[in-house]
Structure formats: structure tokens, C-alpha cells
């Protein structure tokens, strides 16, 4: 897919991985709509960087745990650009706790943000995506969703469902030339991992990650761009974790 003039909706695109995705796709010629709950200084900084690339961009305030906000974000993007070509649901956040510690409300909110929002966004986006000769959807899972994780049961369960959702959507939408793929980042150098202790970080680097280093948001963005632009990839989950989930011990 050539991204020149295409309209792309990225949720959670104001910092970290989401901002890197938005900037990378803009650098490839796309016009952006970025959704976030907080449209403060970081959001406007991303907006200005995209405009400096010569691309259009606008910000949408929205909470992706709310079905109406998901649908509104899609509708606003299509109204602004007259089209929608690419959907990337990146919005998320940590959710810690064991089965006994996670409250029913925390469980519901985690599922709403990481899993159910994809359902709402894709359903709203489909009428617009079908109008294009080609379109792409990218879901964002996590290495935590590929292996059992203690102490983050809600997060890991929600992320673990996304590769399966991706495969099902890829099969359902292939006849419309709508490709659906997933990225599963591991330990990426973002605010998401700011609460990690130095002891845990060193354990990851020395013993758990075969490449002995953290990834960067830009590396995840490059993977998303590959899945968006390569028109013969669909139904796949691309893991970016330095070999973390390949370990057997």
C-alpha cells in the first residue's frame, strides 16, 4: 500500500509507541487522526511534528473504553478526510494484579480498553474501509499475551485474545482486500515500563531477553509500517521482543 494521501486513524498516538507509529506513517505520506484521552502538550507536540512533515493531522479527544467514543473517532476521521484507509488501535496501559487482586471493575475496564475497543472500532470503520481498493487494520498485542504472566492476569488475557481476533478478522475481511495484522512488542523503552525496578530491568537484560537490550518505539513503528504497506501479509502477529518469548527457560 502506498500511503501517499491515505487517511490513518491511530489511537493512543500522543506518546511512546503510538506517537512513533503516527510519525512513521506520516513520514510515508499519510494524513493522521490521533485519538487520546488527554490532548495536552504531548499531543500537540506530535501534531506539530506531523505538520512539519507536510502532512495533515488533527486530534480527537476520546476514551476507547467507551463504544460511543470509538465510533465517534472513526466518524470524525472519515468526515475530515473523506475516507479511512488504515486503523491502528494502540491505546492501552498497564493493569496489574493476580486473579484475587483484580476487581471486577478493573477486569472490565482492561478488557474494554485492550480488547473490546478493537471490536467497536473495526465495526465502525468497516463501511469506510470497504470503500477503498485496499485497506489495513493493525492490532497491538504484547509479549505478555503470548506467554503466561503472573501478576498481570487481566492485561495478559486481553492481549492474548488479540492475535486470535486478528486471525478471525483477516479471514472475514480478505474478500474486501482489507488486511488485518498484529504486532506484539516486548520490553520497549517507554513510560509503560517506568515502574519497573532496576533489579527487574537488569534481570530482563541479562537473563530473559536473548538480545540483552530493550526495544524502541521506532522499531515497533517500523513493524507496523511493514504490516500496513506490504499487501501480501494478513492474519499475522509480528513479535518484537528481542527473543524474549522464544526462550524455553
HELIX and SHEET records of a PDB file:
HELIX    1   1 UNK A   16  UNK A   27  1                                  12    
HELIX    2   2 UNK A   41  UNK A   52  1                                  12    
HELIX    3   3 UNK A   67  UNK A   81  1                                  15    
HELIX    4   4 UNK A  104  UNK A  111  1                                   8    
HELIX    5   5 UNK A  112  UNK A  116  3                                   5    
HELIX    6   6 UNK A  117  UNK A  129  1                                  13    
HELIX    7   7 UNK A  143  UNK A  145  5                                   3    
HELIX    8   8 UNK A  153  UNK A  173  1                                  21    
HELIX    9   9 UNK A  174  UNK A  176  5                                   3    
HELIX   10  10 UNK A  191  UNK A  193  5                                   3    
HELIX   11  11 UNK A  198  UNK A  203  1                                   6    
HELIX   12  12 UNK A  204  UNK A  208  3                                   5    
HELIX   13  13 UNK A  217  UNK A  229  1                                  13    
HELIX   14  14 UNK A  244  UNK A  246  5                                   3    
SHEET    1   A 7 UNK A  57  UNK A  61  0                                        
SHEET    2   A 7 UNK A  31  UNK A  36  1                                        
SHEET    3   A 7 UNK A   7  UNK A  11  1                                        
SHEET    4   A 7 UNK A  86  UNK A  89  1                                        
SHEET    5   A 7 UNK A 135  UNK A 142  1                                        
SHEET    6   A 7 UNK A 178  UNK A 185  1                                        
SHEET    7   A 7 UNK A 237  UNK A 240  1                                        
END                                                                             
